[in-house]
Amino acid sequence: MPITPLTDAELLERASRVRLLLMDVDGVLTDGKINFAPDHTGGMAETKAFDAQDGIALRWLTWYNIKTGVISGRDSAATVERARQVSMTYVFQGHIEKIPILEQIMKDSGLTGEQIAYIGDDLTDVVIMRRVGLTATPANGRREVREIAHLVTERPGGSGAVREFIELILRGHGVWDEILKKYEVIP
């Protein structure tokens, strides 16, 4: 069932409470394509492409003590490396059933659902989206997910969708202008 859209003020108010951003991987941090190439042993290696703008935005969150993490249905060494590069706190892979992982993260972090944001693109993400305070889906998320997300990004997964969501969170925390000033975008 579709949710009632939030006003900009309501989105910012919810964003102001966020202390943890959780994400799906394939279709959110990546475009959802899974590539295989021969490795040096004659086996197959998986590769994924991650967006650089998403990456810098994930680093910005660490400046403001907003933790990040992923819950993915697939295991991937590329995901582990990307999580290391952007200082993620939580990395859970191989979990199609995501509610127990969310509950474990909430217990570990001491956070409530309203303090958690989540961005996902497929049906397995809906169960988490119904339990957290702020949700998003990339422009190319499944219709069922777009109908219940608080925000549908303009960008597709793997092409800056996470960055858009993070910018909303940083605006909600009142620090977006601080970042713009740091990079001399605004004087």
C-alpha positions as CSV (number, residue, x, y, z in Angstrom):
1,M,0.0,0.0,0.0
2,P,1.5,3.4,-1.0
3,I,2.4,5.8,1.8
4,T,1.3,9.4,2.0
5,P,4.1,11.6,0.6
6,L,6.0,13.6,3.2
7,T,6.4,17.4,2.8
8,D,10.0,18.8,2.5
9,A,9.8,19.9,6.1
10,E,8.7,16.4,7.3
11,L,11.6,14.8,5.3
12,L,14.1,17.2,6.9
13,E,12.7,16.6,10.3
14,R,13.0,12.8,9.9
15,A,16.5,13.3,8.4
16,S,17.6,15.3,11.5
17,R,17.0,12.1,13.7
18,V,19.2,9.8,11.5
19,R,22.3,8.4,13.3
20,L,22.8,5.4,10.9
21,L,22.3,4.9,7.2
22,L,21.8,1.3,6.1
23,M,21.9,0.3,2.4
24,D,21.3,-2.5,0.1
25,V,24.2,-3.0,-2.4
26,D,23.2,-4.3,-5.8
27,G,20.9,-1.8,-7.5
28,V,21.7,0.9,-4.8
29,L,25.4,1.3,-4.4
30,T,25.9,-0.3,-7.8
31,D,23.8,-0.4,-10.9
32,G,22.7,-4.0,-10.1
33,K,24.8,-5.6,-12.8
34,I,27.1,-8.4,-11.6
35,N,30.1,-8.9,-13.8
36,F,32.4,-11.9,-13.9
37,A,35.9,-12.1,-15.4
38,P,38.5,-14.8,-15.4
39,D,41.0,-14.4,-12.6
40,H,44.7,-15.4,-12.5
41,T,43.8,-19.0,-11.3
42,G,41.5,-19.7,-14.1
43,G,38.4,-19.2,-11.9
44,M,36.0,-16.4,-12.0
45,A,36.2,-13.1,-10.2
46,E,33.2,-10.8,-9.6
47,T,33.5,-7.1,-10.2
48,K,31.2,-4.2,-9.3
49,A,31.3,-0.5,-10.1
50,F,30.7,1.9,-7.2
51,D,29.9,5.6,-7.7
52,A,32.7,8.0,-6.5
53,Q,30.1,10.7,-5.6
54,D,28.3,8.2,-3.3
55,G,31.7,7.4,-1.8
56,I,32.7,10.9,-0.8
57,A,29.2,11.5,0.6
58,L,29.5,8.3,2.7
59,R,32.8,9.7,4.1
60,W,31.1,13.0,4.9
61,L,28.6,11.2,7.2
62,T,31.6,9.9,9.3
63,W,32.5,13.6,10.0
64,Y,29.2,14.0,11.8
65,N,29.3,10.7,13.6
66,I,26.5,9.2,11.4
67,K,27.4,5.5,10.9
68,T,26.8,3.5,7.8
69,G,26.4,-0.1,6.8
70,V,25.1,-2.5,4.2
71,I,22.8,-5.5,4.3
72,S,23.1,-7.5,1.1
73,G,21.6,-10.8,-0.1
74,R,24.9,-11.6,-2.0
75,D,28.4,-12.2,-0.7
76,S,31.1,-10.1,-2.5
77,A,34.7,-9.3,-1.8
78,A,34.2,-6.0,-3.8
79,T,31.5,-5.0,-1.3
80,V,33.8,-5.7,1.7
81,E,36.5,-3.5,0.0
82,R,34.2,-0.7,-0.7
83,A,32.9,-0.8,2.8
84,R,36.4,-0.5,4.1
85,Q,37.2,2.4,1.8
86,V,34.3,4.4,3.1
87,S,34.6,3.4,6.7
88,M,31.3,1.5,7.1
89,T,30.5,0.3,10.6
90,Y,28.2,-2.6,9.5
91,V,28.7,-5.1,6.7
92,F,26.3,-8.0,6.4
93,Q,26.2,-10.1,3.3
94,G,24.4,-13.3,2.2
95,H,21.2,-12.3,4.0
96,I,18.0,-12.3,2.0
97,E,16.1,-12.3,5.3
98,K,17.0,-8.8,6.6
99,I,14.9,-8.3,9.7
100,P,17.1,-10.3,12.0
101,I,20.1,-8.3,10.8
102,L,18.3,-5.0,11.4
103,E,17.4,-6.2,14.9
104,Q,21.0,-7.2,15.6
105,I,22.2,-3.8,14.4
106,M,19.7,-2.0,16.5
107,K,20.7,-3.9,19.6
108,D,24.4,-3.4,18.9
109,S,24.0,0.3,18.1
110,G,21.4,1.1,20.8
111,L,19.4,3.0,18.1
112,T,15.7,3.0,17.6
113,G,14.1,2.5,14.2
114,E,13.4,6.2,13.8
115,Q,17.1,7.0,14.1
116,I,17.9,4.7,11.1
117,A,17.6,5.6,7.4
118,Y,17.5,2.9,4.7
119,I,17.8,2.9,0.9
120,G,16.9,-0.2,-1.0
121,D,15.6,-1.0,-4.5
122,D,13.9,-4.4,-4.4
123,L,11.2,-6.4,-2.6
124,T,13.6,-7.8,0.1
125,D,14.2,-4.2,1.2
126,V,10.6,-3.4,2.0
127,V,10.5,-5.2,5.3
128,I,13.3,-2.9,6.6
129,M,11.8,0.2,5.1
130,R,8.6,-0.4,7.1
131,R,10.7,-0.4,10.3
132,V,12.9,2.6,10.0
133,G,12.4,6.4,10.2
134,L,13.5,7.5,6.8
135,T,13.6,5.6,3.5
136,A,14.6,6.0,-0.1
137,T,14.8,4.1,-3.3
138,P,16.8,4.9,-6.5
139,A,14.9,6.2,-9.5
140,N,15.1,2.7,-11.0
141,G,13.9,0.9,-7.8
142,R,11.0,-1.6,-8.2
143,R,7.5,0.0,-8.4
144,E,6.5,-1.6,-5.1
145,V,9.5,0.0,-3.4
146,R,9.0,3.4,-5.0
147,E,5.4,3.4,-3.7
148,I,6.4,3.1,0.0
149,A,9.7,5.0,0.0
150,H,9.7,8.5,1.6
151,L,12.1,9.6,-1.2
152,V,12.6,8.4,-4.7
153,T,15.9,9.8,-5.9
154,E,16.3,11.4,-9.3
155,R,19.5,9.3,-9.9
156,P,19.4,5.5,-10.5
157,G,21.3,3.1,-8.3
158,G,25.0,3.1,-8.8
159,S,24.9,6.6,-10.2
160,G,24.6,8.9,-7.3
161,A,21.3,7.8,-5.7
162,V,23.0,7.3,-2.3
163,R,24.6,10.7,-2.6
164,E,21.2,12.3,-3.0
165,F,19.9,10.6,0.1
166,I,22.9,11.6,2.1
167,E,22.6,15.2,1.0
168,L,19.0,15.1,2.5
169,I,20.3,13.6,5.7
170,L,23.1,16.3,6.0
171,R,20.5,19.1,5.3
172,G,18.4,17.6,8.0
173,H,21.3,17.8,10.4
174,G,21.9,21.4,9.3
175,V,25.4,20.8,8.1
176,W,25.0,20.8,4.3
177,D,26.0,24.5,4.0
178,E,29.1,23.7,6.1
179,I,30.2,21.2,3.5
180,L,29.5,23.6,0.6
181,K,31.6,26.3,2.4
182,K,34.4,23.8,3.0
183,Y,34.7,23.2,-0.8
184,E,34.2,26.9,-1.5
185,V,31.0,26.3,-3.4
186,I,29.4,29.1,-1.3
187,P,31.5,31.9,0.2
